[in-house]
């Protein structure tokens, strides 16, 4: 089990699953075979087809939120150190990468 308390709050199950997909698939720009790995992740988690498509949309939102939290809090620690270390730029690249590919990934996941 992995727990990240920085942004802990009540929320939707898919919000947390989206972070797991982003991290474990991973959805980063340099990762290979993301479409297939995303599908395997969804199938292994037991998500129904409609939830798989929604998970991709939630992942896009979650990645954008990761970037926004870093930018919004760049003046204070621990975020200032993360921003100096390139994490804001990294999450911005991930955001662009996933948004650019979301359409083709969504087609692959769509039921029927």
C-alpha positions, 0 to 999 in steps of 0.5 A: 500500500502507498499513502501520500498525505500531502493532499489527503481529503475525501474524494472519489475512488477514481481520483485515487485510482488515477494517481495509481495509474499515473504512477504505476503504468506510468503515464509519463512521456518517456514510458513505453507501451502506455496504451497497453499498460493502461489497459492491463492496469484497468483490467487488473483493477477490475474496472468496468469498461465505462469506468476505464474511459472515465478513469482516463478523464480523471487522470487528465484532471489529476495530473493537471491538479498535481502541476497546479498545486506545485505552482500555487504553493511554489513560495513555501516548503516543501513545494518550493524545493519540489519546484526548484527540483523541476517537478512543476515542469515535469508534471506540466510535460506529463499533462501535455503528454496525456492530453495529447494522447487521451483521444486515442487511448479513449478509443482503445478503452471505449466499450463496443 
